[in-house]
C-alpha cells in the first residue's frame, strides 16, 4: 500500500518511523541519526528490562529441603480423609434415596 502511494520501497517501519527508499533519493543525515538513536535507546531499555528480570529471578529462593512441619494439603492422607467424609455423605444420600423409594411404592 505504501509502495503504491509513495512509489518507494519500505526500508524501516516501526512505531516511530516509516522510511521509504525511492531510488536516487537519499536519507537525510538528521533522520538517519534519529533512527539510529531511537534503536540504541530501545536496545538499552531491553537490556535494562532483562537485567531487572535476572535480578528478580535471583531473589527467588527455591528450598528443596523438606521441613518437619509438613502440610497435609494435597497429600494422600488428605485424600483419604476427604474420601471417608464423602463416603459418609454418599451413605446418607443413599439412605434418603431408599426412604424416597419406599414412599413412592406406598
N, C-alpha and C positions, 0 to 999 in steps of 0.2 A: 504494500500500500504506500509506504513512504517512498519507495523507489519510483513508483508511478507519479506521485505528487511532486517530487523534487528532481527526479532524473538522476539520482545519485545512488551509490552503494552504501549500505549501512555498515559502518565500521564499529561503532560502540553505541550501545543503548543500555542505560541503566536508569535508576530512579532520578538522577540529577541531570544527565546529559544525553543528547542524541547527536551523534557525529556521523555525518554522511560524507562520502568521497564522490566528487563529481568530475573525475578526470583530471584536468590541469589545475583545478582549484587546489589551494593548499590550506592547511590548518594553521590559523594564526598562532603565534607564539604564546600569547596570553591564554588562549583557550587550551592549548596543549599543556601549559603549566598548570592550569586549573584542574584538568583531568588527572594529571599525574599526582598533584597534591591531594585531591579527593581520594584517589585509590590508595595512596600511602596512609591517609588518615583512617580509611576503612580497615586496612590491614592492621594498623596499630590497635584499633578498637577490638578487632577479632583476637589479637594476641592478648590484650588485656582481659577479655572475657574468658579466654582459655586458661589464663593464669588464675583467674578467680575460681574457675571450676576445679582446677587442680588443687588449689589451696583448700577449697571446701571439701573435696574428697579426702584430703589428707587429715582433716579434723575428725572425720568419722572413724571411730574405733570399733573394730569387729572383735568381740570377745568370743573366743572359741572354747573357752573353758566352761565346764558345767558347774553350776553352783549347787550348794547343798539344799537350798530352799527353792526347789523347782515347782513350777506351777502345774496344775493338773489340766489346764486348758489345752484342748486338742490332743489329749493323750488317750490311750486305750482304756485306762481306768475311768476317765470321764465318760467315754462312750458306753462302757458297761453300766455306769451309774444311770445315765440317761435312758439306756435300754430297759433297765429294771423299772424306772419310773413310767416310761411309755408303755411297757408291758402291763403294768398295773392299770393304766388308763384304758388300754385296749380291753382288759378283762372287765373293767367297769362298763365300758361301752357294750361289750358282748352281753353282759347281764341285762342291761337296759334293752337291748335288742330282743333278748329272749322274752322279757316281760311284754314288750310291744307285740311280738308274735303271738304270745299267749292271749293277749287281749283281743287281737284280731280274730283268732279262732273261736272265741266265745260268741 
